[in-house]
Amino acid sequence: MCLAIPAKIIEKKGNTGIAEIGGVKREVDLRLVEDIKVGDYVVLHAGFGIQILDEEEAAETLALLKEFVE
């Protein structure tokens, strides 16, 4: 099963960035998304940002995923 989750981009350098998910930071590849900026949310899959999300949609998805954990 594959899972993609929303992550906030907190740093960006060229085609790579640092994404944060629940306080965990991870280096990600941003080549698949155009015009990504620090502060944007992306759908993150296998270390790649694959789509930009608005903040509201990201928050809603993260809340749903948190319910699964609890």
DSSP file (Angstrom, degrees, kcal/mol; ACC not computed):
  #  RESIDUE AA STRUCTURE BP1 BP2  ACC     N-H-->O    O-->H-N    N-H-->O    O-->H-N    TCO  KAPPA ALPHA  PHI   PSI    X-CA   Y-CA   Z-CA
    1    1 A M              0   0    0      0, 0.0     2,-0.3     0, 0.0     0, 0.0   0.000 360.0 360.0 360.0 137.9    0.0    0.0    0.0
    2    2 A C        -     0   0    0     43,-0.0     2,-0.4     2,-0.0    43,-0.0  -0.797 360.0-167.7-102.9 145.9    1.2    3.5   -0.8
    3    3 A L        -     0   0    0     -2,-0.3     2,-0.4     2,-0.0    43,-0.4  -0.997   6.9-170.9-136.6 131.1    0.6    6.5    1.3
    4    4 A A        -     0   0    0     -2,-0.4    41,-0.2    41,-0.1    39,-0.0  -0.967  13.5-171.3-118.1 138.1    1.1   10.1    0.5
    5    5 A I  E     -A   44   0A   0     39,-2.1    39,-3.3    -2,-0.4     2,-0.2  -0.928  27.8-101.3-131.1 153.4    0.8   12.7    3.3
    6    6 A P  E     +A   43   0A   0      0, 0.0     2,-0.3     0, 0.0    37,-0.2  -0.488  41.0 179.4 -70.8 140.3    0.8   16.5    3.5
    7    7 A A  E     -A   42   0A   0     35,-2.2    35,-2.7    -2,-0.2     2,-0.5  -0.996  25.4-126.7-141.9 144.2    4.0   18.2    4.6
    8    8 A K  E     -AB  41  20A   0     12,-2.2    12,-2.7    -2,-0.3     2,-0.6  -0.783  21.6-131.1 -93.1 131.6    4.9   21.8    5.1
    9    9 A I  E     + B   0  19A   0     31,-3.0    30,-3.3    -2,-0.5    10,-0.2  -0.722  32.3 168.7 -82.0 118.8    8.0   23.1    3.3
   10   10 A I  E     +     0   0A   0      8,-3.1     2,-0.3    -2,-0.6     9,-0.2   0.602  65.8  21.8-108.8 -15.9   10.2   25.0    5.8
   11   11 A E  E     - B   0  18A   0      7,-1.3     7,-1.9    26,-0.1     2,-0.4  -0.987  63.1-169.1-146.4 151.7   13.4   25.3    3.8
   12   12 A K  E     + B   0  17A   0     -2,-0.3     2,-0.3     5,-0.2     5,-0.2  -0.987  11.8 170.0-146.0 134.3   14.1   25.3    0.1
   13   13 A K  E >   - B   0  16A   0      3,-3.0     3,-1.7    -2,-0.4     2,-0.3  -0.846  67.5 -56.1-143.1 103.0   17.4   25.1   -1.9
   14   14 A G  T 3  S-     0   0    0     -2,-0.3    -1,-0.1     1,-0.3     0, 0.0  -0.472 120.5 -13.6  65.3-126.4   17.1   24.5   -5.6
   15   15 A N  T 3  S+     0   0    0     -2,-0.3    15,-3.9    -3,-0.1    16,-0.4   0.349 127.6  70.2 -92.3   5.3   15.1   21.3   -6.2
   16   16 A T  E <   +BC  13  29A   0     -3,-1.7    -3,-3.0    13,-0.2     2,-0.3  -0.834  56.1 167.8-120.2 161.4   15.4   20.1   -2.7
   17   17 A G  E     -BC  12  28A   0     11,-2.2    11,-2.9    -2,-0.3     2,-0.5  -0.945  36.2-105.0-155.8 175.6   13.8   21.2    0.5
   18   18 A I  E     -BC  11  27A   0     -7,-1.9    -8,-3.1    -2,-0.3    -7,-1.3  -0.968  34.5-165.3-111.9 125.4   13.1   20.4    4.1
   19   19 A A  E     -BC   9  26A   0      7,-3.0     7,-2.5    -2,-0.5     2,-0.4  -0.843   6.1-148.8-110.0 147.6    9.6   19.3    4.9
   20   20 A E  E     +BC   8  25A   0    -12,-2.7   -12,-2.2    -2,-0.3     2,-0.4  -0.966  16.2 175.2-120.5 132.3    8.0   19.1    8.4
   21   21 A I  E >  S- C   0  24A   0      3,-2.7     3,-1.9    -2,-0.4   -14,-0.1  -0.945  77.0 -24.4-134.8 110.6    5.3   16.7    9.4
   22   22 A G  T 3  S-     0   0    0     -2,-0.4     3,-0.1     1,-0.3   -15,-0.0   0.839 127.4 -48.0  57.9  35.4    4.3   16.6   13.0
   23   23 A G  T 3  S+     0   0    0      1,-0.3     2,-0.5     0, 0.0    -1,-0.3   0.313 114.0 118.1  88.0  -8.9    7.6   18.1   14.2
   24   24 A V  E <   -C   21   0A   0     -3,-1.9    -3,-2.7     2,-0.0     2,-0.4  -0.805  51.3-153.8 -94.1 129.6    9.6   15.6   12.1
   25   25 A K  E     +C   20   0A   0     -2,-0.5     2,-0.3    -5,-0.2    -5,-0.2  -0.834  16.7 174.4-106.9 141.4   11.8   17.2    9.5
   26   26 A R  E     -C   19   0A   0     -7,-2.5    -7,-3.0    -2,-0.4     2,-0.3  -1.000  33.9-114.4-146.5 141.5   12.9   15.4    6.3
   27   27 A E  E     -C   18   0A   0     -2,-0.3     2,-0.3    -9,-0.2    -9,-0.2  -0.600  42.0-174.1 -74.1 134.7   14.8   16.3    3.2
   28   28 A V  E     -C   17   0A   0    -11,-2.9   -11,-2.2    -2,-0.3     2,-0.5  -0.918  27.2-119.3-132.6 156.6   12.5   16.0    0.1
   29   29 A D  E     -Cd  16  48A   0     18,-3.0    20,-2.8    -2,-0.3   -13,-0.2  -0.840  22.9-177.0 -95.6 128.3   12.8   16.3   -3.6
   30   30 A L    >   +     0   0    0    -15,-3.9     3,-1.4    -2,-0.5     6,-0.2   0.186  48.7 110.8-112.3  14.8   10.7   19.1   -5.1
   31   31 A R  T 3  S+     0   0    0    -16,-0.4    -1,-0.1     1,-0.3   -15,-0.1   0.734  74.5  58.4 -63.3 -22.2   11.4   18.6   -8.9
   32   32 A L  T 3  S+     0   0    0     17,-0.4     2,-0.4    -3,-0.2    -1,-0.3   0.524  97.9  66.2 -89.5  -4.6    7.9   17.5   -9.5
   33   33 A V  S <  S-     0   0    0     -3,-1.4     3,-0.5    18,-0.1     2,-0.3  -0.964  73.3-143.2-120.9 133.1    6.1   20.6   -8.2
   34   34 A E  S    S+     0   0    0     -2,-0.4    18,-0.1     1,-0.2    -2,-0.0  -0.654  75.8   7.1 -93.3 148.1    6.4   24.0   -9.9
   35   35 A D  S    S+     0   0    0     -2,-0.3     2,-0.3     1,-0.2    -1,-0.2   0.790  79.9 170.1  57.6  34.8    6.6   27.4   -8.1
   36   36 A I        -     0   0    0     -3,-0.5     2,-0.3    -6,-0.2    -1,-0.2  -0.572  10.6-169.9 -77.5 139.1    6.9   25.8   -4.6
   37   37 A K    >   -     0   0    0     -2,-0.3     3,-2.2     4,-0.1   -28,-0.2  -0.883  34.2 -85.0-127.2 158.4    7.7   28.3   -1.9
   38   38 A V  T 3  S+     0   0    0     -2,-0.3   -28,-0.2     1,-0.3     3,-0.1  -0.425 118.4  33.5 -58.5 133.7    8.7   28.0    1.8
   39   39 A G  T 3  S+     0   0    0    -30,-3.3    -1,-0.3     1,-0.4   -29,-0.1   0.143  91.8 120.2 100.2 -17.6    5.4   27.8    3.8
   40   40 A D    <   -     0   0    0     -3,-2.2   -31,-3.0   -31,-0.1    -1,-0.4  -0.413  59.1-130.8 -74.7 155.8    3.6   25.8    1.1
   41   41 A Y  E     -AE   8  53A   0     12,-0.9    12,-2.9   -33,-0.2     2,-0.3  -0.874  24.6-171.8-104.9 142.0    2.2   22.4    1.8
   42   42 A V  E     -AE   7  52A   0    -35,-2.7   -35,-2.2    -2,-0.4     2,-0.6  -0.921  32.1-111.9-127.5 156.2    2.8   19.5   -0.6
   43   43 A V  E     -AE   6  51A   0      8,-2.9     7,-3.1    -2,-0.3     8,-0.7  -0.817  41.5-152.8 -81.0 122.0    1.6   15.9   -0.9
   44   44 A L  E     +AE   5  49A   0    -39,-3.3   -39,-2.1    -2,-0.6     2,-0.4  -0.881  21.7 169.4-107.8 124.6    4.7   14.0    0.0
   45   45 A H  E >   - E   0  48A   0      3,-2.8     3,-2.0    -2,-0.5   -41,-0.1  -0.979  69.2 -19.4-137.8 122.8    5.2   10.4   -1.4
   46   46 A A  T 3  S-     0   0    0    -43,-0.4     3,-0.1    -2,-0.4    -1,-0.1   0.830 128.0 -49.6  53.1  37.5    8.4    8.4   -1.2
   47   47 A G  T 3  S+     0   0    0      1,-0.2   -18,-3.0   -19,-0.1     2,-0.4   0.497 117.7 109.0  84.3   3.5   10.5   11.5   -0.5
   48   48 A F  E <   -dE  29  45A   0     -3,-2.0    -3,-2.8   -20,-0.2     2,-0.5  -0.942  66.8-134.0-116.5 133.2    9.0   13.5   -3.4
   49   49 A G  E     + E   0  44A   0    -20,-2.8   -17,-0.4    -2,-0.4    -5,-0.2  -0.745  30.9 173.1 -75.5 124.6    6.7   16.5   -3.3
   50   50 A I  E     +     0   0A   0     -7,-3.1     2,-0.3    -2,-0.5    -1,-0.1   0.587  56.9  10.9-115.3 -12.3    4.1   15.5   -5.9
   51   51 A Q  E     - E   0  43A   0     -8,-0.7    -8,-2.9   -18,-0.1     2,-0.3  -0.947  68.6-119.0-164.1 142.7    1.4   18.2   -5.6
   52   52 A I  E     - E   0  42A   0     -2,-0.3     2,-0.3   -10,-0.2   -10,-0.3  -0.696  30.7-165.5 -84.7 137.7    0.8   21.5   -3.8
   53   53 A L  E     - E   0  41A   0    -12,-2.9   -12,-0.9    -2,-0.3     2,-0.2  -0.873  21.7-115.5-117.0 152.5   -2.0   21.7   -1.3
   54   54 A D     >  -     0   0    0     -2,-0.3     4,-2.2   -14,-0.1     5,-0.2  -0.541  35.0-109.2 -80.8 160.9   -3.6   24.7    0.3
   55   55 A E  H  > S+     0   0    0      1,-0.2     4,-2.5     2,-0.2     5,-0.2   0.852 116.0  53.7 -60.1 -38.5   -3.2   25.0    4.1
   56   56 A E  H  > S+     0   0    0      2,-0.2     4,-2.2     1,-0.2    -1,-0.2   0.924 110.1  46.1 -64.1 -45.3   -6.9   24.2    4.8
   57   57 A E  H  > S+     0   0    0      2,-0.2     4,-2.2     1,-0.2    -1,-0.2   0.889 112.9  50.9 -65.4 -39.1   -6.8   20.9    2.8
   58   58 A A  H  X S+     0   0    0     -4,-2.2     4,-2.6     2,-0.2    -2,-0.2   0.927 110.5  48.8 -63.6 -45.0   -3.5   19.9    4.4
   59   59 A A  H  X S+     0   0    0     -4,-2.5     4,-2.2     1,-0.2    -2,-0.2   0.899 111.4  50.0 -62.4 -41.3   -4.8   20.6    7.9
   60   60 A E  H  X S+     0   0    0     -4,-2.2     4,-1.9     2,-0.2    -1,-0.2   0.916 112.5  46.6 -63.8 -44.0   -8.0   18.5    7.2
   61   61 A T  H  X S+     0   0    0     -4,-2.2     4,-2.3     2,-0.2    -2,-0.2   0.910 111.9  50.2 -66.1 -42.5   -6.0   15.6    5.9
   62   62 A L  H  X S+     0   0    0     -4,-2.6     4,-2.2     1,-0.2    -1,-0.2   0.877 108.8  53.0 -64.0 -37.1   -3.5   15.6    8.8
   63   63 A A  H  X S+     0   0    0     -4,-2.2     4,-1.5     2,-0.2    -1,-0.2   0.904 109.4  48.8 -64.0 -41.1   -6.5   15.7   11.2
   64   64 A L  H  X S+     0   0    0     -4,-1.9     4,-1.1     1,-0.2    -2,-0.2   0.908 111.3  49.2 -64.7 -42.0   -8.0   12.6    9.6
   65   65 A L  H  X S+     0   0    0     -4,-2.3     4,-1.1     1,-0.2     3,-0.4   0.880 107.1  55.7 -65.3 -36.9   -4.6   10.8    9.7
   66   66 A K  H  X S+     0   0    0     -4,-2.2     4,-1.7     1,-0.2     3,-0.2   0.860 100.6  59.4 -62.9 -35.8   -4.2   11.7   13.3
   67   67 A E  H  < S+     0   0    0     -4,-1.5    -1,-0.2     1,-0.2    -2,-0.2   0.858 100.9  55.5 -60.9 -35.5   -7.6   10.0   14.1
   68   68 A F  H  < S+     0   0    0     -4,-1.1    -1,-0.2    -3,-0.4    -2,-0.2   0.865 106.6  50.4 -64.2 -36.2   -6.3    6.7   12.7
   69   69 A V  H  <        0   0    0     -4,-1.1    -1,-0.2     1,-0.2    -2,-0.2   0.866 360.0 360.0 -71.4 -36.4   -3.4    6.8   15.1
   70   70 A E     <        0   0    0     -4,-1.7    -1,-0.2     0, 0.0    -2,-0.2   0.470 360.0 360.0 -79.9 360.0   -5.6    7.4   18.1
